[in-house]
Amino acid sequence: MRKISPLSAPSPSLPSDDGHIWALKDVSFEVKPGEVVGIIGRNGAGKSTLLKILSRITEPTAGWAEIHGRVGSLLEVGTGFHPELTGRENIYLNGAILGMKQREIAKKLEEIVAFAEVEKFTDTPVKHYSSGMFLRLAFAVAAHLEPEILMVDEVLAVGDAAFQRKCLGKMGDVAMGGRTVLFVSHNMGAVNQLCQRGIWIEKGRISAQGKVTEVVSRYLLAVTDSSGHSRTFPLDPSKHLQILSVAVTDETGQPVSKLNVGSGIYLDVHYQVHRPVTGANLAIAISRNGMDIFCSFDTDSNPQFLEKRNPGIYQYRVALPTQVLKAGLYSVNVDAGIINRAPIDNHRDAVCFRIEECEENTAFKGYAENRTGVLRLPVVWEMK
C-alpha cells in the first residue's frame, strides 16, 4: 500500500500563488496491494517526480509517503546500475538493494539474462553496453527480481517496438501475479490494457482518479479538444520533408469538428519537400481512447513516391472510412518519415473530430458511444 497525504515537491517549471514553484502540490491517493495503476498526464505534469518520491530518490518538501513492500523501479536508464560493474554484478547489486539473498538472485539470473538478450555480454562492464542493451537489462532486473511493488516510467518509450511488446507482456504477468504496479506512460492503449485504475496529474495536481477507462477518456477529451479540427505548423527548412497543416473537413471541403454517424469525413493535409528525398512516406493514424484503430500510408496508393519526392508543396485529400466508425471522440496522428528509420516530422493528436449518435430512426441509430467495441460493422442476423 502507498499513501501520500498531502505531498508536495519543488519544480523549476510550475509557479504557484505563494511564489514557490511546485512539481507536485497537495497530491493524495492510496494504492491497495495487487492494484495496477496508470499515471497519465502531459509532459512536465509531475508524473516522474511522483515516482521518484515513492522510490525514495527525491524527498518531498511537504507531506509523506508510506510504502509497504519491496520496491523495484525503472525510472531512468541506468538508475541503480554502476557503469564499472558487469551485467552479472549489477544484477546481484540490484537484488541486494531489494533485500534479496544471494541464492534468491542466483535462481533468477538465467531468466533475467535471457529476457534481456545479453547472454554474450553478462560479464562485460555495462558502460560498454549500447543504450538498448542497457535498457533491456534494467527492465529485466526490475521485473524479475520479484519486487512487491513495481514502478515503471515512460523510459520504455526509447525501446524498439518488439522490446516494448515484450515488456508490456511481462508487466501483465507481474500484475496477474498479484503484485502492485505503478505505470507512467503516454501510451493510452497500453494504460487501458494493463491498468485497473488511473490517476491523471495536471500541473502538479490530481485532476481525476478512478476507473482507468473513465480517467483516460477525460484526459484525452481535454487533450484532443485543445487540438481543434485544424492545425498549422511552423515552417522548418531544416527538415527534408515536413507537414504544414492538417484539417478535418466535410464533403464540401468546409472545416468541421462534429459529424453524424455515417457522414463523410476527410483530412486535408499539406506538406512541403524542402530537399529531394527518397524512401519517404506520410502516415495518418486514427485513435480512439488512446488506441490506434487504423493506419494508412500515402505510398499505399502512390508507390512511386518511394523512389523520389522533388521539392515543392503538396496537398492530399484523404477520405476516412467513416462507415465503420461509431459515435465518439477521435484524434488524428500525422507522421512523415523515411521507411525503417526515425520519423522526420511527427504530430500526435494533431487534430480531432467527434462523431455523434443519430437521433433519427435510421440504420445508424443504436451505434451509441458507450456500446462495447471500437468499430461499427454491419453484421447480419438471420433467423432460422
N, C-alpha and C positions, 0 to 999 in steps of 0.2 A: 504494500500500500504506500502511496505517496500523498502527502498533503501539504499544500502551500497556503499560508493564510496570515496576512496578505503579503505577497512577495514583491519586491521592487529591486531593480538593479540599474546602474548608470549606463548611458549610451552616448556616443558622440553625435547622434543624429535626431533625437526626438525631444524638442523643448517642451516644458510644461509650464503651468501657470505660476509656480513658485520660483521660476528662474532656473531650476535644475533641469538636466537632460536625463531622461529615463529610457532605458531599453524595455523595461517591464514596470508596470505600475498597478498595484492592487490586484495581482493575479492570484486566484484561489480556486483550487479544484482538488478532487480526490480520485485516485485510480485504485480499483479493487484488484485483488490477486487474480491473475488469469485474464484480465481485460487487455484488449488490443486497441490502442487509442491513436488516432491520426491527428497530428497537429499541423494545421494549414494556415496560410496567410501569405501576404505579399513579401517580397524581399525587404529586409530591414524591419519586419514587424516585431521581432524579438524571439522567434522560434528557437534559433540556435543558442541564444543566451539562456533561455529556459532550460534546455538540455544540459548546458554546461553547469548551471547551478545544481541541477538534480544529480549530475555526475561528480559534484564536489570539485569541479575545476575552477569555478568562479564563486566567490562568496557574495550573497545578496546584501545590498545596502540596508534593507529592512525586511522583516518577516523571517520565516523559517520554512524549511522543507524536511519532512520526516519520511524516511525510507526504511522499509523492512525487507531485507533480502540482498543477495549479491547482485551487483550491477555490472553489466557488460555494455560498453559504449563504443560506437563507431561514429565519431563526430567530425573528425578531420582525418585525412590520410596521414598516417604516421603517429596519431595520438597513442601514447603508451608504448611506442617502439623506440629502441635505441639503435641508431644507424650503424654503430660499430659491431653490434651483435649479429649473429647469424639468424636465419629464419627459425631454426630449431630453438636457439637460445631465447629468442623473443617470444616464442610460444610458451616456454616454461616461465619466462618473466611475467607475462600477462596472466597466466594461470595462478602464479604466486600472489599477484596483486589481488586476484579474485578470492584468495584464501583457499585455493585448492592444494591438495597434497601432490607430491611428485608422481606417485603411481596413478592418481586420477588423470593427470595431464598426459602421462605416457599412454594411457588407454585411448586417448582421443587424438594422439599425434598423427597417426597414419591417415585418419579420416580428414583431419584439417589440411594436411599437405595435399591429399588427393583432390579435395574440393578446390583448393587454391591453385592447383595445377602447377606447383613449383617443385615437383619431386627432384629434379636435377639440381636445384639450387637451394636445397634445405640447409646446407652447411656453408652457404655464401653469405657474407655480411649484407644486410638489407640495403645498405647505402648504394650497392651496385644493382639493385632491382630497378626495373622500369616502373613507371607510375602504375601501370596496370597490374603488374605482379604484386606490388606493394599493397594496392587496394584489395586484390583478391585474398591475400594472406591476412590482411587486417580484418576483413569481414569474416573470413573463415574462423579466425581466433575468437572474435566477438560472439559468433553464433554457435560455435561448437563446444565452448568450454562451460556450457550449461549454467549461464547466469540465470538467476531467478527473475531478473528484470533486464530486458534488452532495450537499449536506446539507439536508434539509427537516424542520422541526419541525412540531408539531401546529397551527401557525399557519393551515394550510389549513382547519381546522375553522370558522373565522369566515366563510368564503366561503359563497355560496349553493350549492344542490345542483348547478346547471348548471356553475358555475365549478369545483367540486370534481371533477366528472367530467372536465372539460376538463384540469385539472391532472394528474389521475391518468393520463389518456391520454398527456399529454406526458411524464410521468415514465417511463411504459412505453416510449415512443420513445427516451428518453435511455438507459434500461437496455439496450434492444435494440441501441443504437449502440455498446455495449462500454464505456460509462463507468461509473464506480463511484458507487453511490448509497447514502447512509445516510438512512433514513426513520423518523422518530419519529412514532407515531400510536397513537390509541386505537381506530382503526377496524380491527378484526382481519380483516375481509373484504378490505380494501384491502391490508393487510400480506401476507395469504396470496396475493393475486392478483399483487402486484408483486415480492415478495422471494423469494430463494432460501434465505437463511439468516436466522435470528432470534436476537436476544440479549434475554433477559429480565433486567431490572435490578430488584432489590427491596431497598429500604432502602440504596441506595448500593453494592450488591454484585451481581455477576452470579449469578443463580440458575440459569440454564440458557442454553446456546447450542448451535446445531446446525441441523438441517433445520427450516425455518420452520414447517411444519405441526405437527411434534412440539413445538416450543417454544411455539407458540400454544396447542396443546391443553393442555399442562401449566399454562400461565398461566391459561387460562380455567377449568380444573378447580379451581385454587386460589381464583380469584375467585368462581366460582359456588357452590362448595361452602360458602364462608363466608356466602353469602346465605341458604342453607337453603330449605325449602319453604314458609315462612310469614313474612310481614313486616308489621309495623305501623309507621306513620309518624306523627311528632309533629303535633299539631293546629296549623294555621296559618291563623287567620281573615283574614289579610291577602290571601289568595288567593280569587278568586271561586269557584273550584272546586278541590278537592284530593282526592287519593287517600288514603284512610285505611288500608286494608290490602289485601293480596293473598295468597292461599293456593292451593297445589296440592292437590286432593282427588280421591278416587275416586268411584265411583257412589253410595256411601252418604253422601258428604259428609265422610268422615274424611280429615284431612291425610295425605298420603303423599309420599315422596321417590323411591321406586323402584317401577316397574311393569313388567310383561312386555309384549313387543310385542303390539299389538292390544288391550290393556286400555283401558278408558275413562278419560280424564283430563279433569279440569275445573279451571277457575280461578274462585275466589270472590273477587270484587272489591267492596269497599265504598268509596264516595266520598261527599263532602259538598259541597253547594252552599251557600256562605255568603251570597251575594247573587244575585239574579236575573241570569242570563246568557243571551245568545242567540248562536247560531252556534258553539257549543262541541261537542266530541266527545271520547270516550275511545278510546284505541287500545291494542291489545296486539300485540306482535311476538314471534315465537318465533325464537330464534337457536341456531345450532349451529356451533361453532368460530368464533364471532365474526361469522358471516354470517347476516343475517336471512333466514329461509325464507319466512315469510309475515307479513302484517299485516292486522288486521281492526279496523274502527271500529264503535262501538256504533250509530252513525247508519245503518249499512248495514241493520240490522234495525229501527231506530226513527228514521226520518227526522223525526218530529215534534219530536224533541229539538233539532233545529237551530233551531227557532223560539224556544223559551224553556225554560229549566230553572228551576224555582222552588226556593227554599231548602228544605233537608231532607237527610236521609241516605238514600242509595240503595244497593242491592245488585244485582250481576249474578252469574249463574252461567253461565259460558261453557264449552261443550263443545268441546274441542280435536280437530282431525281426526287422531286417533292412527292411523287405518287407513292413513295414508301415511307415518308416521314410523318410521324404522328404529331399531335399537339405538344408544344413545349418550347423551351428556350435553347437555341443552338448558337454555337460560336464557330468562326471560320479561322483556321490556321493557314497562313500562306508562307511558302518557303521557296527559295531559289538556291540551287547548289549544283555542284559537279558530282556525277554519279560515283559512288564509292569513296567520296571524300567529304570533308566537312562542309556544312552549308555556307553559302556566300551571303545570303540575306534570309532572315528568319523573323516572322511576326506571329506569335501565338496569340489567339483571341484577338485577331486584328479587327474584326467586325462581328456583329451578332444580329440575329433576327429571331422573331417569335412567330410560331405557327399556332393559331388559335383554333379552338374547337368550333365545330359548326353548330349553330343554333337550329338551323332548318332541318327538317326530317329528310335527309338525303342519304346517299350511300356512305357518306363520310361521317355521319353522326354516330357517336359511340366510341370514336377513337380518342378518348379522353387522355389528358396529360398524365393522369395517375394510373393508367392501365399498365399492367406488367409488360415489360419488353421495351425494345428500342424502336422497332420498325412497324409500319402499318402495311401489312401484307394481306391481300385479299384471298382468304382461304375458303374454299367451297365445302360446305357441309351438305351431304346428300343423304336424305332419309331413305333407308332401305326397308 
